[in-house]
Amino acid sequence: MAKLITDNPVERDALLYVTSGDGSSKGWRVDLLVEKLSEGKLLLCSNCGGLLRDACIYEEEFRCGVCIPEGVAWQPVKMNRTIVDEKMIYCPLKWRGCGWSDRVSAAVHHLEECVYYPEVCPLGCVSLEGERKGEVIKIERRNILEHVRDSCHLREVLCEYCEGKVKASEMNPHLEDCDEFPLHCPNGCSKEGEEGLRELKRKDIPVHLDNHCPLQKVQCAYWEHGCREEMERRQTDTHEREFFHIHFKLSMTDIKQKQTDSTEQLNAYANRIAILEKQNSDKDLQNSSLTKALLPHLRTGKLEWNVKEVKQKIENKDITYSDPFYVGLYKCQCIIYWDFESTDNVGVFIRIMRGDFDEKLHWPIRYRRTLVLINRVNNKDNFVNSRELTNEDLEKYPNSFKRPTEHENNGLGTRSLISNTKLLEEKYYEQDSVALHISVEVLPSL
């Protein structure tokens, strides 16, 4: 049986209008009327035609509240017990616009299908604001489909940008995070060749700022070498042209400090120099005063080599190769022959290796090399062997000084740096190791 499901006092107190025999009507609360109808307790006053409540019934004698108003001395009125089903009533939701009218008994069935009857939203939505915030929302039956389709805040809607399904009440928060939502560049850059602000998808903003935005603040490309300038991306080319000499000097100083670093790092620094040279192609670097001041940094290189397991190497007459090291941008390697040609002497040679920057260097190379065997006792009485290579050496050993065409050139050095017997003396030999320091300086061509 239908009941008026509402806590709204206006709806709860809706009235059923019952037409009396004299043509007048009396309003009764619909919830009471339907309840009494279902229990068979609705009685009609035979005198005035009004409906009687339970309070009007006293055994077989009835007191009508219409005929005998409040305050009038009670006088029993004998009434005919007539079921009110014969009387006509209006829909209790007449105030909402329902025009239904019929017998009282038909009211129950009418309320089950009345299009003005309020029902709970099938999605379970509640009021989001005002005094009724959080209360269950009820909608007239006739408006349920439209409500669910167009206005319920729990309905699913498609985001017009990402085409994802989102609850209507959550659309605004969704748009705050939607990756496809269009935004202007936070720096206000314009699209090239067009007026107005450029629109980008939210997910593309970081890439735009990191790589493309001309107004984004960026660090100088030579920041790692010591330039601490920050500027808009569009200003970087001008900055690098104007401060070319400073960048060149910083890069060269950095190379000098890191000559013992890995080959990969040195290659990166040398590549930076190559870029600088291309950016400044209108200047003759070799003849500039700046380059002359920096030439010592490009011409020298050192290798501090601690060689272990020396005794075994001598016994096996091994050949030991150092890691490659750089003399300026020339790639070099040191070789030790522990028993050179079975003479019981230690031979030390230096050879030039093929490098990534050979095409930018002067060939044939001419250099001065110094070999220092470190005294482990006092570090003062070191064994030193130094030699400057001459034009005679260039003519006699051309394959040692030319630009390498294979992996490396022939080595050149001394066949008898020191005898094995003397090498194993305590002042050079310690914990089965010896320390050899090699320094090379590139000399101008004669």
C-alpha positions as CSV (number, residue, x, y, z in Angstrom):
1,M,0.0,0.0,0.0
2,A,1.3,3.4,-1.0
3,K,2.2,5.8,1.8
4,L,3.3,9.4,1.5
5,I,7.0,9.1,2.0
6,T,8.1,12.5,3.1
7,D,9.3,14.4,6.1
8,N,8.3,17.8,4.6
9,P,5.5,19.1,6.9
10,V,3.9,20.8,3.9
11,E,3.6,17.5,2.1
12,R,2.9,15.4,5.2
13,D,-0.1,17.6,6.0
14,A,-1.5,17.4,2.5
15,L,-5.3,16.9,2.7
16,L,-7.8,14.6,1.1
17,Y,-10.9,16.6,0.4
18,V,-14.1,14.6,1.0
19,T,-17.3,15.9,-0.5
20,S,-20.2,15.8,2.0
21,G,-23.9,15.3,1.2
22,D,-24.6,19.0,1.3
23,G,-21.9,19.7,-1.3
24,S,-19.3,21.0,1.3
25,S,-15.9,19.4,1.7
26,K,-13.7,18.6,4.7
27,G,-10.0,18.1,4.6
28,W,-8.3,15.2,6.3
29,R,-4.6,14.4,6.6
30,V,-3.9,11.8,3.9
31,D,-1.8,9.6,6.1
32,L,-4.6,9.3,8.7
33,L,-7.3,8.8,6.0
34,V,-5.4,6.0,4.2
35,E,-4.6,4.3,7.4
36,K,-8.2,4.3,8.7
37,L,-9.5,3.3,5.2
38,S,-7.3,0.2,5.3
39,E,-8.5,-0.7,8.8
40,G,-12.2,-0.3,7.9
41,K,-12.7,2.5,10.5
42,L,-13.8,5.4,8.4
43,L,-17.3,6.3,9.3
44,L,-19.7,8.9,8.0
45,C,-21.9,11.1,10.1
46,S,-25.5,10.5,9.0
47,N,-26.4,14.0,10.1
48,C,-23.7,16.2,8.3
49,G,-21.9,13.7,6.1
50,G,-18.5,14.4,7.8
51,L,-15.9,11.8,8.5
52,L,-15.5,10.5,12.0
53,R,-12.2,9.9,13.8
54,D,-11.7,7.1,16.4
55,A,-12.3,9.6,19.1
56,C,-15.8,10.1,17.8
57,I,-16.7,6.4,18.4
58,Y,-18.1,5.3,21.7
59,E,-19.7,1.8,21.5
60,E,-22.7,2.3,19.2
61,E,-23.2,5.9,19.9
62,F,-21.1,8.5,17.9
63,R,-20.3,12.1,18.5
64,C,-19.6,14.1,15.4
65,G,-17.0,16.9,15.8
66,V,-18.7,18.9,13.0
67,C,-22.2,18.7,14.3
68,I,-21.2,19.0,18.0
69,P,-18.3,21.6,18.0
70,E,-15.7,21.7,20.8
71,G,-17.0,23.2,24.0
72,V,-20.7,22.2,23.4
73,A,-22.1,19.8,26.0
74,W,-21.9,16.3,24.7
75,Q,-25.1,14.8,23.5
76,P,-25.2,11.3,22.1
77,V,-26.2,11.3,18.4
78,K,-27.3,8.0,17.0
79,M,-25.7,7.6,13.6
80,N,-25.8,5.1,10.7
81,R,-22.6,3.3,10.3
82,T,-21.8,4.0,6.7
83,I,-18.4,3.3,5.0
84,V,-17.2,6.4,3.4
85,D,-16.3,4.6,0.2
86,E,-19.4,6.2,-1.3
87,K,-17.9,9.7,-1.0
88,M,-15.7,11.4,-3.6
89,I,-12.2,12.7,-2.7
90,Y,-9.5,14.6,-4.5
91,C,-5.8,13.4,-4.8
92,P,-3.8,14.6,-1.7
93,L,-1.3,16.1,-4.1
94,K,-3.9,18.3,-5.7
95,W,-1.8,21.3,-4.5
96,R,1.0,20.0,-6.7
97,G,-1.2,19.9,-9.8
98,C,-2.8,16.5,-9.8
99,G,-6.4,16.6,-11.0
100,W,-7.4,13.1,-9.9
101,S,-10.8,12.7,-8.1
102,D,-12.6,9.4,-7.1
103,R,-13.9,7.4,-4.3
104,V,-11.8,7.1,-1.1
105,S,-11.0,3.4,-1.7
106,A,-9.4,4.3,-5.0
107,A,-7.0,6.7,-3.4
108,V,-4.6,3.9,-2.4
109,H,-4.2,2.6,-5.9
110,H,-3.9,6.2,-7.3
111,L,-1.0,7.1,-5.0
112,E,0.9,4.0,-6.3
113,E,0.9,5.5,-9.8
114,C,0.4,9.2,-9.3
115,V,3.0,11.1,-11.3
116,Y,3.1,13.9,-8.7
117,Y,4.0,11.4,-5.9
118,P,7.5,12.2,-4.6
119,E,10.1,9.4,-4.7
120,V,13.7,9.0,-3.6
121,C,16.3,9.5,-6.5
122,P,17.3,6.0,-7.7
123,L,21.0,7.1,-7.6
124,G,20.6,8.1,-3.9
125,C,21.5,11.8,-4.2
126,V,21.2,14.1,-1.3
127,S,20.9,17.9,-0.9
128,L,24.3,19.5,-1.1
129,E,23.6,22.9,0.5
130,G,21.2,24.9,2.6
131,E,19.3,23.8,5.7
132,R,18.5,20.5,4.2
133,K,22.1,19.7,3.3
134,G,22.7,15.9,3.5
135,E,19.0,15.0,3.4
136,V,17.7,12.5,0.8
137,I,16.3,14.3,-2.2
138,K,12.8,13.3,-3.4
139,I,11.5,14.1,-6.9
140,E,8.0,13.8,-8.4
141,R,7.7,10.6,-10.4
142,R,7.1,12.5,-13.6
143,N,10.5,14.2,-13.3
144,I,12.6,11.2,-12.2
145,L,14.0,10.4,-15.7
146,E,14.8,14.0,-16.4
147,H,16.5,14.4,-13.0
148,V,18.7,11.3,-13.4
149,R,19.6,12.3,-17.0
150,D,20.2,16.1,-16.6
151,S,20.5,17.3,-13.0
152,C,21.3,14.5,-10.5
153,H,24.8,15.3,-9.1
154,L,25.5,11.6,-8.9
155,R,24.9,10.9,-12.6
156,E,27.9,10.0,-14.7
157,V,29.0,12.5,-17.3
158,L,31.8,12.5,-19.9
159,C,34.6,14.9,-19.6
160,E,34.8,16.8,-22.8
161,Y,38.6,16.9,-22.7
162,C,39.7,13.4,-21.7
163,E,36.3,11.6,-22.4
164,G,36.5,9.9,-19.1
165,K,33.4,9.2,-17.0
166,V,33.0,11.4,-13.9
167,K,30.2,12.0,-11.4
168,A,28.6,15.4,-12.1
169,S,29.4,16.7,-8.6
170,E,33.1,15.8,-9.1
171,M,33.5,17.4,-12.5
172,N,35.1,20.7,-11.2
173,P,37.7,18.9,-9.1
174,H,38.4,16.5,-12.0
175,L,39.0,19.5,-14.3
176,E,41.6,20.7,-11.8
177,D,43.6,17.6,-12.5
178,C,42.6,16.5,-16.0
179,D,45.7,15.9,-18.1
180,E,43.9,16.9,-21.3
181,F,42.5,20.2,-19.9
182,P,43.7,23.2,-22.0
183,L,45.8,25.7,-20.1
184,H,47.8,28.8,-21.1
185,C,51.6,28.6,-20.6
186,P,52.2,29.9,-17.1
187,N,54.9,32.3,-18.5
188,G,52.4,33.7,-21.0
189,C,54.3,32.9,-24.1
190,S,52.5,33.2,-27.5
191,K,52.3,30.7,-30.2
192,E,54.8,31.7,-32.9
193,G,53.2,33.6,-35.7
194,E,49.8,34.0,-33.9
195,E,48.4,36.5,-31.5
196,G,47.0,35.6,-28.1
197,L,48.1,33.1,-25.5
198,R,49.1,29.6,-26.5
199,E,46.9,26.8,-25.2
200,L,48.5,23.5,-24.1
201,K,47.3,20.3,-22.6
202,R,48.0,20.2,-18.8
203,K,50.2,17.1,-19.3
204,D,52.3,18.9,-21.9
205,I,53.1,22.0,-19.7
206,P,56.2,20.4,-17.9
207,V,57.7,19.4,-21.3
208,H,56.9,22.8,-22.7
209,L,58.6,24.6,-19.8
210,D,61.6,22.3,-19.8
211,N,62.4,22.3,-23.5
212,H,60.5,24.9,-25.5
213,C,59.1,28.0,-23.7
214,P,61.1,31.0,-24.8
215,L,60.2,32.9,-21.6
216,Q,61.2,30.1,-19.2
217,K,64.1,31.0,-16.9
218,V,67.1,28.7,-17.5
219,Q,70.6,28.3,-16.4
220,C,73.6,29.1,-18.6
221,A,74.7,26.0,-20.6
222,Y,78.1,26.4,-18.9
223,W,76.7,26.4,-15.4
224,E,78.6,23.2,-14.5
225,H,81.8,25.0,-15.5
226,G,81.1,28.0,-13.2
227,C,78.9,30.5,-15.2
228,R,76.1,31.4,-12.7
229,E,73.9,33.4,-15.1
230,E,70.2,32.7,-15.4
231,M,68.1,34.1,-18.3
232,E,65.0,33.5,-20.4
233,R,65.5,30.7,-22.9
234,R,65.3,33.1,-25.9
235,Q,68.3,35.0,-24.5
236,T,70.7,32.1,-24.3
237,D,72.2,32.5,-27.9
238,T,72.9,36.1,-27.2
239,H,74.4,35.3,-23.8
240,E,76.7,32.6,-25.2
241,R,78.0,34.9,-28.0
242,E,78.6,37.8,-25.6
243,F,80.4,35.7,-23.0
244,F,82.2,33.4,-25.3
245,H,85.7,34.1,-23.9
246,I,84.5,33.7,-20.3
247,H,82.9,30.3,-21.1
248,F,86.0,29.2,-23.0
249,K,88.3,30.1,-20.0
250,L,85.9,28.4,-17.5
251,S,85.8,25.2,-19.6
252,M,89.6,25.1,-20.0
253,T,90.1,25.5,-16.3
254,D,87.6,22.8,-15.6
255,I,89.4,20.4,-18.0
256,K,92.7,21.0,-16.3
257,Q,91.2,20.2,-12.9
258,K,89.6,17.1,-14.2
259,Q,92.3,15.6,-16.3
260,T,92.4,12.5,-14.1
261,D,88.6,12.0,-14.6
262,S,87.2,9.2,-16.7
263,T,87.5,9.3,-20.5
264,E,83.7,9.9,-20.8
265,Q,83.9,13.1,-18.8
266,L,86.8,14.4,-20.7
267,N,85.0,13.7,-23.9
268,A,82.1,15.7,-22.8
269,Y,84.3,18.7,-21.9
270,A,86.1,18.5,-25.2
271,N,82.8,18.4,-27.0
272,R,81.9,21.6,-25.3
273,I,85.1,23.2,-26.5
274,A,84.3,22.0,-30.1
275,I,80.8,23.7,-29.8
276,L,82.5,26.9,-28.5
277,E,84.8,26.8,-31.5
278,K,81.9,26.5,-33.9
279,Q,80.0,29.3,-32.2
280,N,83.0,31.5,-32.6
281,S,84.0,30.4,-36.1
282,D,84.7,34.0,-37.2
283,K,87.7,34.3,-34.7
284,D,91.1,32.7,-35.1
285,L,91.4,30.8,-31.8
286,Q,95.0,29.8,-32.4
287,N,96.1,33.4,-32.7
288,S,93.9,35.0,-30.1
289,S,95.6,36.4,-27.0
290,L,93.1,34.4,-24.9
291,T,94.0,31.1,-26.5
292,K,97.7,31.8,-26.0
293,A,97.1,32.4,-22.4
294,L,95.3,29.1,-22.1
295,L,97.6,27.0,-24.2
296,P,99.5,25.6,-21.1
297,H,96.2,24.0,-20.0
298,L,95.8,22.3,-23.4
299,R,99.4,21.1,-23.6
300,T,100.0,19.2,-20.3
301,G,98.9,16.0,-18.9
302,K,99.8,13.7,-15.9
303,L,99.3,10.1,-14.9
304,E,99.8,9.0,-11.3
305,W,100.1,5.2,-11.6
306,N,100.3,2.8,-8.6
307,V,101.2,-0.5,-10.0
308,K,100.5,-3.6,-7.9
309,E,101.7,-7.3,-7.9
310,V,105.1,-6.2,-9.1
311,K,107.1,-9.3,-8.2
312,Q,104.8,-11.6,-10.1
313,K,104.9,-9.3,-13.1
314,I,108.8,-9.3,-13.1
315,E,108.9,-13.1,-12.7
316,N,106.4,-13.5,-15.6
317,K,108.2,-10.8,-17.7
318,D,104.8,-9.3,-18.2
319,I,103.8,-6.1,-20.1
320,T,101.4,-3.8,-18.2
321,Y,99.2,-1.1,-19.8
322,S,97.9,1.9,-18.0
323,D,94.4,3.4,-18.5
324,P,94.3,6.0,-21.2
325,F,95.0,9.6,-20.1
326,Y,94.9,12.9,-21.8
327,V,97.6,15.5,-22.6
328,G,95.4,18.4,-23.5
329,L,93.2,16.7,-26.1
330,Y,95.8,14.1,-27.1
331,K,94.9,10.6,-25.9
332,C,97.9,8.7,-24.5
333,Q,98.8,5.5,-22.8
334,C,101.8,4.3,-20.8
335,I,103.4,0.8,-21.1
336,I,105.8,-1.0,-18.8
337,Y,108.0,-3.9,-19.9
338,W,109.1,-5.6,-16.7
339,D,112.0,-7.4,-18.3
340,F,112.7,-5.6,-21.5
341,E,114.3,-8.0,-24.0
342,S,115.5,-10.1,-21.1
343,T,118.0,-7.5,-20.0
344,D,116.7,-7.4,-16.4
345,N,115.7,-3.8,-17.0
346,V,112.3,-2.1,-16.7
347,G,111.3,-0.4,-19.9
348,V,108.7,2.4,-19.9
349,F,107.1,3.7,-23.1
350,I,104.4,6.3,-24.0
351,R,102.3,5.9,-27.1
352,I,99.7,8.1,-28.8
353,M,96.2,6.6,-29.2
354,R,93.5,7.4,-31.6
355,G,91.1,10.0,-30.0
356,D,87.8,11.7,-30.8
357,F,89.4,15.1,-31.4
358,D,92.4,14.2,-33.5
359,E,91.1,16.2,-36.5
360,K,91.3,19.4,-34.5
361,L,94.9,18.8,-33.3
362,H,98.3,19.5,-34.8
363,W,100.3,16.6,-36.2
364,P,102.9,15.3,-35.9
365,I,103.0,15.8,-32.2
366,R,106.2,16.7,-30.4
367,Y,106.5,16.5,-26.6
368,R,108.6,16.4,-23.5
369,R,108.1,13.5,-21.2
370,T,109.2,13.0,-17.6
371,L,109.1,9.7,-15.7
372,V,109.3,9.8,-11.9
373,L,109.7,6.7,-9.8
374,I,108.5,7.7,-6.4
375,N,110.8,7.1,-3.3
376,R,108.4,5.6,-0.7
377,V,110.7,6.4,2.2
378,N,111.0,10.2,2.0
379,N,109.3,11.1,-1.3
380,K,112.2,13.4,-2.1
381,D,115.0,11.2,-3.5
382,N,112.9,10.1,-6.5
383,F,114.2,8.5,-9.6
384,V,113.7,10.9,-12.5
385,N,114.1,10.3,-16.2
386,S,113.2,13.2,-18.5
387,R,113.6,13.6,-22.2
388,E,112.5,16.1,-24.9
389,L,111.8,14.6,-28.3
390,T,113.5,16.3,-31.2
391,N,113.2,16.5,-35.0
392,E,115.7,13.7,-35.2
393,D,113.3,11.5,-33.2
394,L,110.4,12.6,-35.6
395,E,112.5,11.5,-38.6
396,K,113.7,8.3,-37.0
397,Y,110.3,7.2,-35.5
398,P,107.6,8.9,-37.7
399,N,105.0,6.3,-36.8
400,S,105.2,7.3,-33.1
401,F,104.2,11.0,-33.7
402,K,101.8,11.1,-36.6
403,R,98.0,11.2,-36.3
404,P,97.0,7.6,-35.5
405,T,95.3,5.7,-38.2
406,E,95.0,2.4,-36.2
407,H,94.0,2.1,-32.6
408,E,97.4,3.4,-31.4
409,N,100.9,4.5,-32.6
410,N,104.1,2.8,-31.8
411,G,105.4,3.6,-28.3
412,L,108.5,5.6,-27.6
413,G,110.4,5.8,-24.3
414,T,113.3,4.3,-22.4
415,R,114.4,0.7,-22.6
416,S,116.1,0.8,-19.2
417,L,114.5,3.1,-16.8
418,I,115.8,1.1,-13.9
419,S,117.0,-2.5,-13.2
420,N,114.7,-4.9,-11.5
421,T,117.2,-5.4,-8.7
422,K,117.3,-1.7,-7.9
423,L,113.6,-1.3,-8.4
424,L,112.9,-3.9,-5.6
425,E,114.9,-1.9,-3.1
426,E,112.8,-0.8,-0.2
427,K,112.7,2.9,-1.1
428,Y,110.8,2.3,-4.4
429,Y,109.1,-1.0,-3.6
430,E,106.5,-1.3,-0.9
431,Q,103.7,-3.8,-0.3
432,D,104.4,-5.4,-3.7
433,S,103.7,-2.1,-5.5
434,V,105.6,0.8,-7.1
435,A,104.4,4.4,-7.8
436,L,105.2,5.8,-11.2
437,H,104.3,9.4,-12.1
438,I,104.3,10.4,-15.8
439,S,104.0,14.0,-17.0
440,V,103.8,15.0,-20.7
441,E,104.0,18.5,-22.2
442,V,103.1,19.1,-25.9
443,L,105.8,21.3,-27.5
444,P,105.3,23.7,-30.5
445,S,106.3,22.3,-33.8
446,L,109.8,23.3,-35.0
